């Protein structure tokens, strides 16, 4: 009797197609959900061009996993298959999501004994052939086990990375990876094997939390990490409020959960990890300036959050932090300012209660979202009109606030008592 893996796997008849291919040096994979066939086909063509142009001596195989009942997307992808670069497209078992689709690709790459596996984000419409060597080269040369993409990425889509994911992982895990939740990355065969052995496939990691989980796990387990400078990441396609909240909840929840699961590592941190940035294939970007965004929708989201979550905020935030939020929320838009140090304290407040509180953790993260929107309202004004270098400096300054306030996180973690109102001083 064959044991069923805990992670998603490719459905029949796809495994038989892999056996026909036999073996590969490099696997390039991507997973799709409600993606237009033309977009999936374009991504496949770019991957094939990159493989043929930069790794002609290697056997490359494309693996595409799809969630749709319709075969149109899979047929469009499969039509690009050739003897030089075979393309395998199919559905997969298990819970649908980025983690599930990626696990199925990694498992397929195992069957091919691939040396390196490159995963592309199917929502990134600006992928160029140069992205393939930018991400895969260091893994193929045995100089890294994980290479994450480093993008040129504008607000508002980059806000979660700039204001929370990057500062938090840099401070807590000493991981100076500019886009820790990048959906475009390459992994070594050994790291892929390790990933599939982890007992995370029944959690939010299997949905939207996979990308941030991968970076933190690799960093805390000593895998060699680098980043590959690629090109511009375009605005994400519009999604519903429900989907936006699901992504926020899964991603932030996954990151927060690592505090408890990897407590010893952040309490007794290792020396900062050196992150190599591979720039040989970086696509030259056009000079650009950060756009000016209307802060009112973000401020209104904060105000609505105050009405919906104020009682919960009282049990999560220190009184001084809650008072500061209420004070700034009472100001008109032209005088609105959400300080970066206040945001760092609040992010740490929520991280502690997420792990040690008695409330539903998902509800705790959802209650953070309006506060995140409030900080975005202020941050957008801070970077408006800045060049890419100036904007990166502002993002780095936010990260420094998180680093400087690590003692605050330690204090809250050690002193928090779940059965006492966490708004009380002690």
C-alpha positions in Angstrom: 0.0 0.0 0.0 1.4 3.4 -1.0 1.2 6.1 1.7 -0.5 9.3 0.6 1.7 12.4 1.1 0.3 15.0 3.5 0.9 17.7 0.9 -0.8 18.3 -2.5 0.3 16.1 -5.4 -0.4 16.2 -9.1 -3.5 14.4 -10.3 -3.6 11.6 -12.8 -2.7 11.5 -15.7 0.0 14.2 -15.0 2.4 11.8 -13.1 2.4 9.5 -16.1 3.5 12.4 -18.3 6.3 13.1 -15.9 7.5 9.5 -16.1 7.6 9.9 -19.9 9.8 12.9 -19.6 12.1 11.0 -17.3 14.5 13.6 -15.7 15.3 17.3 -15.6 18.1 19.6 -14.4 15.8 22.6 -13.9 12.0 22.7 -13.3 10.1 25.9 -13.7 6.7 25.9 -12.2 3.7 28.1 -11.6 0.3 27.6 -10.2 -2.9 29.3 -11.4 -6.4 30.1 -10.1 -8.8 32.0 -12.4 -6.0 33.2 -14.7 -6.8 33.9 -18.3 -5.4 31.3 -20.7 -3.6 34.1 -22.7 -1.8 35.3 -19.5 -0.8 31.7 -18.5 0.4 31.1 -22.1 2.5 34.3 -22.0 4.1 33.3 -18.7 5.0 29.9 -20.1 6.5 31.4 -23.3 8.7 33.7 -21.2 9.9 30.8 -19.1 10.7 28.7 -22.1 12.6 31.6 -23.7 14.6 32.2 -20.6 15.5 28.5 -20.3 16.5 28.2 -24.0 18.5 31.4 -24.0 20.4 31.1 -20.7 20.5 27.4 -19.9 20.6 25.6 -23.4 22.8 22.9 -22.0 20.3 21.9 -19.3 17.2 19.8 -19.5 14.4 22.1 -18.4 10.8 21.1 -17.8 7.8 23.4 -17.1 5.2 22.2 -14.6 1.9 24.1 -14.4 -0.7 23.4 -11.7 -4.2 24.7 -12.0 -7.3 24.8 -9.8 -9.9 25.4 -12.5 -12.5 23.0 -13.7 -12.2 24.4 -17.2 -9.4 23.0 -19.3 -8.8 26.1 -21.3 -5.9 27.5 -19.3 -4.2 24.1 -19.1 -4.7 23.5 -22.8 -3.2 27.0 -23.6 -0.1 26.1 -21.5 0.3 22.6 -22.8 0.2 23.8 -26.4 3.6 25.4 -25.8 5.3 22.1 -25.0 8.2 20.9 -27.2 10.8 18.2 -27.2 13.4 20.8 -26.1 11.4 22.1 -23.2 8.5 19.8 -22.2 5.5 21.5 -20.6 3.3 19.4 -18.2 0.0 20.9 -17.1 -2.6 19.5 -14.7 -4.7 19.8 -11.6 -3.6 18.8 -8.1 -5.1 17.3 -5.0 -5.5 18.8 -1.5 -6.5 22.3 -0.3 -6.3 24.9 -3.0 -3.9 27.7 -2.6 -0.4 29.0 -3.4 1.1 26.5 -0.9 -0.8 23.5 -2.2 0.0 24.3 -5.9 3.6 24.9 -5.1 3.9 21.6 -3.1 2.5 19.7 -6.1 5.2 21.3 -8.3 8.0 20.5 -5.9 6.7 16.9 -5.6 6.7 16.6 -9.4 10.3 18.0 -9.5 11.3 15.3 -7.1 10.1 12.7 -9.5 12.4 14.3 -12.2 15.4 14.5 -9.8 15.7 18.2 -10.6 18.7 20.1 -9.3 16.8 23.4 -9.0 13.1 24.4 -8.9 12.0 27.9 -9.9 8.5 29.0 -9.0 7.0 32.0 -10.8 4.0 34.1 -9.6 1.3 33.8 -12.3 0.0 37.2 -11.3 3.2 38.9 -12.4 2.6 40.0 -15.9 6.0 41.7 -16.4 8.1 38.5 -16.2 11.0 38.6 -18.7 13.2 35.7 -19.9 16.0 37.3 -17.8 14.1 36.5 -14.6 14.9 32.8 -15.2 18.7 33.1 -14.8 18.3 35.9 -12.2 16.6 33.5 -9.9 18.0 30.1 -10.8 21.7 30.8 -11.4 22.9 30.8 -7.7 20.9 27.6 -7.0 22.2 25.8 -10.1 25.8 26.9 -9.1 25.3 25.5 -5.6 25.7 29.0 -4.0 22.3 29.2 -2.5 19.3 27.1 -1.5 16.7 29.8 -1.7 16.8 32.8 -4.0 13.9 35.3 -3.7 13.0 38.0 -6.2 13.9 41.6 -5.4 11.4 43.8 -7.3 10.9 47.4 -8.2 7.4 47.7 -6.7 5.2 50.7 -6.0 2.4 51.5 -3.5 -0.2 50.6 -2.7 0.6 46.9 -3.6 4.0 47.0 -1.9 2.6 48.4 1.4 2.3 45.1 3.3 5.9 44.3 2.5 7.2 47.7 3.2 5.4 48.4 6.4 5.2 45.0 8.1 6.7 41.9 6.4 10.1 43.3 5.7 10.5 45.4 8.9 9.2 42.5 11.1 11.4 39.8 9.6 14.4 42.0 9.5 14.1 42.9 13.2 12.9 39.6 14.6 14.8 37.1 12.4 17.6 39.5 11.3 16.7 38.6 7.7 17.5 41.5 5.4 15.5 40.1 2.5 13.8 42.9 0.8 10.8 40.9 -0.3 10.4 38.0 2.1 7.0 37.1 0.7 8.1 37.3 -2.9 6.1 34.8 -5.0 8.9 34.4 -7.5 11.8 32.3 -6.2 14.1 29.3 -6.7 15.0 26.5 -4.3 17.5 23.7 -4.3 16.5 20.1 -4.5 17.5 19.6 -0.8 15.4 22.5 0.4 12.5 21.3 -1.7 12.7 17.9 0.0 12.8 19.6 3.4 9.8 21.8 2.6 7.7 18.8 1.6 8.5 17.0 4.9 7.1 19.9 7.1 3.8 19.4 8.8 2.2 22.7 7.6 -0.2 21.6 4.9 -3.3 21.8 7.0 -2.6 25.4 8.0 -2.7 28.9 6.4 0.7 28.0 4.9 -1.1 25.9 2.4 -3.1 29.0 1.2 -1.5 32.5 1.1 1.0 32.0 3.9 3.5 29.9 2.0 5.8 32.6 0.6 6.5 34.3 4.0 6.8 30.9 5.8 9.4 29.7 3.3 11.7 32.7 4.0 11.4 32.5 7.7 11.8 28.8 7.8 14.9 28.9 5.6 16.4 31.6 7.7 15.8 29.9 11.0 17.0 26.5 9.8 20.3 27.7 8.4 19.7 27.4 4.6 21.7 29.6 2.3 19.5 32.6 1.2 20.0 35.1 -1.6 17.9 37.5 -3.6 17.9 38.0 -7.4 17.3 41.5 -8.7 14.6 41.3 -11.4 12.4 44.0 -12.8 9.3 45.8 -12.1 6.4 44.1 -10.4 3.2 45.6 -11.8 0.0 46.5 -9.9 -1.9 43.4 -8.8 -5.2 42.8 -10.5 -8.2 44.0 -8.5 -9.6 41.5 -6.1 -12.5 41.4 -3.7 -12.4 42.7 -0.2 -12.8 39.1 1.0 -9.8 38.0 -1.0 -7.8 41.0 0.3 -8.5 40.1 3.9 -7.8 36.4 3.3 -4.3 37.2 1.9 -3.6 39.7 4.7 -4.8 37.2 7.4 -2.9 34.2 6.1 0.3 36.1 5.4 0.5 38.1 8.6 -0.9 35.2 10.7 1.8 32.8 9.3 4.5 35.3 10.1 3.2 35.9 13.6 2.8 32.2 14.4 6.5 31.7 13.8 7.2 33.7 17.0 5.8 30.9 19.1 7.0 28.0 16.9 10.6 29.4 16.8 10.8 31.1 20.1 14.3 30.2 20.9 15.7 31.5 17.7 14.4 35.0 18.1 15.1 35.1 21.8 18.7 34.1 21.2 19.4 35.3 17.7 22.3 34.2 15.5 24.6 36.8 13.9 22.9 38.6 11.1 22.7 36.5 7.9 24.5 37.9 4.9 22.2 38.1 2.0 23.8 38.2 -1.5 21.9 40.2 -4.1 22.5 38.8 -7.6 22.2 41.6 -10.1 23.8 40.2 -13.3 20.4 39.8 -15.1 18.5 42.8 -13.5 16.3 44.5 -16.0 17.1 48.2 -16.2 14.1 50.1 -14.9 12.9 53.5 -16.1 13.5 56.4 -13.6 10.3 56.6 -11.5 8.9 58.5 -8.6 6.6 57.2 -5.9 3.0 58.1 -6.8 0.9 60.5 -4.8 -2.0 58.5 -3.3 -5.3 59.9 -1.9 -5.0 59.2 1.9 -8.8 59.5 2.5 -9.8 55.8 1.7 -7.1 54.6 4.1 -8.0 57.1 6.8 -11.7 56.1 6.4 -10.7 52.4 6.8 -9.0 53.3 10.1 -12.1 55.2 11.3 -14.4 52.3 10.4 -12.0 49.9 12.2 -12.1 52.1 15.3 -15.9 51.6 15.4 -15.8 47.9 14.7 -12.7 46.8 16.7 -12.2 49.4 19.5 -13.2 46.9 22.2 -10.7 44.4 20.9 -8.1 47.0 20.5 -8.4 47.8 24.2 -7.5 44.3 25.0 -4.6 44.1 22.6 -2.8 47.5 22.6 -1.1 49.2 25.6 -3.2 52.1 26.8 -0.7 54.6 25.5 -0.8 53.1 22.0 -4.5 53.1 21.9 -4.7 56.7 23.1 -2.3 57.7 20.4 -4.4 56.0 17.7 -7.6 57.7 19.0 -5.8 61.0 19.1 -4.5 60.9 15.5 -7.8 59.5 14.2 -9.5 62.7 15.5 -7.4 64.9 13.3 -8.5 66.1 9.9 -6.8 64.5 6.8 -4.4 67.3 6.2 -3.0 67.0 9.7 -3.1 63.2 9.9 0.2 61.5 10.9 0.7 57.9 12.0 4.2 57.7 13.5 6.5 54.9 12.4 7.5 54.0 16.0 3.8 53.8 17.1 3.1 51.4 14.2 6.0 49.2 15.2 4.7 49.0 18.8 1.2 48.2 17.6 2.5 45.4 15.2 4.3 43.9 18.2 1.2 44.2 20.5 -0.8 42.2 17.9 2.0 39.6 17.5 2.0 38.9 21.2 -1.8 38.6 21.5 -2.0 36.5 18.4 0.2 33.9 20.0 -0.6 34.3 23.7 -4.1 35.7 23.9 -7.4 33.9 24.3 -9.1 35.4 21.2 -9.3 33.8 17.8 -5.9 34.5 16.1 -7.5 35.3 12.8 -9.8 37.9 14.4 -6.7 39.5 16.0 -5.1 39.8 12.6 -8.2 41.2 11.0 -8.4 43.8 13.7 -4.9 44.9 12.8 -5.9 45.6 9.2 -7.5 49.0 9.8 -4.5 50.2 11.7 -2.3 49.0 8.9 -4.4 51.1 6.5 -3.9 54.1 8.9 -0.1 53.7 8.8 -0.3 53.4 5.0 -2.2 56.7 4.8 0.8 58.4 6.5 3.5 56.4 4.7 2.1 57.2 1.3 2.6 60.9 2.0 6.1 60.3 3.3 7.3 58.7 0.1 5.3 60.6 -2.5 7.5 62.0 -5.1 10.7 60.2 -3.9 13.0 58.3 -6.2 13.4 54.6 -5.8 16.5 55.3 -3.6 14.7 57.7 -1.4 11.8 55.4 -1.0 14.0 52.5 0.0 15.6 54.8 2.6 12.1 55.5 4.1 11.3 51.7 4.1 14.7 51.1 5.8 13.9 53.7 8.4 10.6 51.9 9.2 12.6 48.7 9.7 15.0 50.4 12.1 12.1 51.4 14.3 11.1 47.7 14.5 14.7 46.8 15.4 15.0 49.5 18.0 11.7 48.4 19.6 12.6 44.7 19.9 13.0 45.2 23.7 9.4 46.3 23.7 8.4 43.0 22.0 10.4 41.0 24.5 8.8 42.9 27.4 5.3 42.4 26.2 5.9 38.7 25.4 7.3 38.0 28.9 4.8 40.0 30.9 1.6 39.2 29.0 -1.0 37.4 31.0 -3.9 36.2 28.9 -6.5 36.2 31.7 -5.8 39.8 32.6 -7.0 42.7 30.4 -3.9 43.3 28.3 -4.6 47.0 28.4 -3.7 47.2 32.0 -0.3 48.4 33.0 1.9 45.9 34.8 
